Amino acid sequence: MISTGTLMLCKALLTAGAIMGFLLRELWLLRRMRREDEARKAAVQSAAQSPETREEGVTGTAGG
């Protein structure tokens, strides 16, 4: 027969493992979100620095 102390220890270890797994998952998600945010900011900055090919505007170029 398994003693009560052994069962309590197993329960505590299982709980600690579940909590650690949840925290590791959250850390992984936070890192992924930060990487995606940095990539999005870098893409916006590179798009802002590249020469634009769009027209300047109809009102500024038309003489009247």
C-alpha positions in Angstrom: 0.0 0.0 0.0 1.2 3.5 -0.8 1.5 5.8 2.2 -0.4 9.1 2.4 2.9 11.0 2.3 3.9 9.5 -1.0 0.5 10.3 -2.5 0.8 13.9 -1.2 4.3 14.2 -2.7 3.2 12.8 -6.0 0.3 15.3 -6.0 2.6 18.2 -5.3 5.0 17.2 -8.0 2.3 16.8 -10.5 0.8 20.2 -9.6 4.3 21.8 -9.8 4.9 20.2 -13.2 1.6 21.5 -14.5 2.3 25.0 -13.2 5.8 24.9 -14.7 4.4 23.7 -18.1 1.9 26.5 -18.1 4.5 29.1 -17.3 6.9 27.8 -19.9 4.1 28.0 -22.5 3.3 31.5 -21.5 7.0 32.5 -21.8 7.2 30.9 -25.3 4.0 32.8 -26.4 5.4 36.1 -25.1 8.7 35.6 -26.9 6.8 34.7 -30.1 4.6 37.8 -29.8 7.7 40.0 -29.2 9.5 38.5 -32.2 6.4 39.1 -34.4 6.0 42.7 -33.1 9.7 43.4 -33.8 9.4 41.9 -37.3 6.3 44.0 -38.0 8.1 47.2 -36.8 11.1 46.4 -38.9 8.9 45.8 -41.9 7.2 49.2 -41.4 10.5 50.9 -41.0 11.9 49.4 -44.1 8.8 50.2 -46.1 9.0 53.8 -44.8 12.7 54.1 -45.9 12.2 52.6 -49.3 11.4 54.9 -52.2 7.7 55.1 -52.8 6.2 54.6 -56.3 2.8 56.0 -55.6 1.6 59.3 -57.1 2.2 62.5 -55.1 -1.4 63.6 -55.4 -3.8 65.1 -58.0 -4.3 68.4 -56.2 -0.6 69.3 -56.0 0.3 68.5 -59.6 -2.7 70.0 -61.5 -2.3 73.6 -62.5 -5.4 75.7 -62.6 
